[in-house]
């Protein structure tokens, strides 16, 4: 079973789904199924952190480069807010972890903002200056 998992994931996944639907748990590759389920959860968490990081990067750039404000930037903020909301709608239990996830995202956002603006690290707050609710509010 594990050999097929490593050799042809698609075939393995299809076979495991068929076994589970048939109720044939004894023939299912339970260890790898559990690993894949864990991996899916981690992937959803990473997706939320990445979306928050992009949102926070845009907010930092908006705040520290007001001369570059544009309609496109405003629309990018709205798009990221919608993406964050979509991930949370699909995974509401991640709301319980928003404090930690926002902090993780802000670390990524700091690096991105420094790279994209060329501004020194000291320009930006060391900790996220926005609560989740503030970051999600419409507007800059």
QUIWOQUI-V239527 format. One line per field, one symbol per residue. phi: phi as a letter, one per 40 degrees, with the letter a starting at -180 (. if undefined). burial: # if it has 24 or more other ideal C-beta (glycine too) atoms within 12 Angstrom, else .. A space follows every 10 residues. Layout:
phi=???
burial=???
//
This chain:
phi=.cccdccadd cdcccccccc ccgccccccd cccccccdcc cccccccccc ccccdcdccc cccbbccbca cccccccccc cccccccccc bcccdcbddc ccccccdccd ccccccbgcc dccbccbdcb cdcccccchc
burial=.......... .#...#.... .......##. ..#....... ...##.#### ########## ####...... ..#...#..# #.###.##.. #..#...#.. ##.####### .##...#... ...#...#.# .#..##...#
//
